[in-house]
Amino acid sequence: MSVSAKDCRASAQVMGSLNWGMREGAYSKGRLTPLEHLKLVGNLARTQLIELGDGLKDRLGLLQPLSVELEALLPANTTLVRDSLDFSVETHDTRLLHHSWRTYLFGVLLGGVCGCVV
């Protein structure tokens, strides 16, 4: 069973959606409309302002970095985890495994910032 772009519910107006990427005309093939361009530049400017604020907070000593031991980032050493990792290595591409590890590590670190115990 194949899925067409029309089967996906995201509108062609949602930048980055499958339907948006398949639109035709002057703004096909990923070309941005003037409004999309403005939104993108606005998001980039917002991100830069956040980074500028964080840099200022860091210089003023207002940021409280999270200290983490590397061993705390590792998954539990259980049979289930070992079997799952072995299965993943046998069935998945290395690039996907690396992506999965990055996602896991990012989640553990983000959870630590939010005060979650993993």
N, C-alpha and C positions, 0 to 999 in steps of 0.2 A: 504494500500500500504506500503510495507516494503522497506527499503533502505538497500542495501548491501554495503560492503566496496568498491566494484568496482564502485558503483555509485558515491562515493565521489571522487572528483577530485584531492585531495591531494596525492602526490606521496608517495610511501613506503619509499622514501629517506628523507621525511620531518619528523624529529624526533618529536614524540608525536602525529602524525596524526593517524587516524583510520587505514589506510593501513599500516603504520609503526608498529602499535601494533599487526596487524594480520599477519605479515610476518612469514615465517617458516624457520626452519633450526637452525643453531648454534646461530643465533641472534634473536630468537623468544622470545616471552613472556617478552618483555621489556629489553632484554639484549642488552647492547650497543656494537657497533663495536669499534675498537680502535680509529677511527677517531671521532666518536660520543662522546666517552669518553674524548678525547682531547678537543673537542669543549665545552663540559660541564664544564670541569675543567677551560678552558680559560675564559668562561663566569663568573664562580664563582670568579676567580682571579680578573677579571675586576671589578666586583661588590665590592669586598673587597677593591680594590684600590680607587674606588669612595668614599666608606665609610671612608677610611683613610683620603682622601683629605678633605671631609666634616668635619671630626673631627678636622683636623688641622685648617681649616678655622674658625671653631667655637671657638677654643682656641685663635685665633688671632683676634677675634671679627669681622670677615669679613662676617659672615652669618647674614642675616636680617630676623629673624623669622616673620611669619605672625601672627598678633594678631587678633583673631576672637571672637566675642561675640557668645555664644551658641544659642541665639535666632535667630541670622542671618543664622544659618544652617537649621532652620526649613522651610518646604515648606510653601507657602502662605496659609493663613487661608481663603479659599474660599469654596463655595459649591462644586465645581468640585473636589477639592482636598479631601474634607471630603468624598464625595460619592465614589471616586476612592479608598481611603483607606479602607472604609467599604467593598466595593466589593472585594478588594484584601484579606482582612482578612477572608471573607466568602469562597473564592474560592482557596486560596493558602495555602500551608504548611508553618508553622512558620519558618522553616529553610530557605525557599526561600524568605520569607518576610525580615528576618534578613539580608540575602545576598543583597537583593534589597536596604535596608536602608544603608548598608555599602557602596555599589556602589554609591548611591546618595550622601552620605556625602563625600566620597572621591572625587567625581566630583565637588561638591561645593567648597571644599577646594582647589583642583587643579585649578579650575577656579579663585579663589581668588588670588592664587599665580601668575597666568598669567594676572591678572588685569581685568578679566571679571566681570561684575556686573550681579548678578542673581536676 
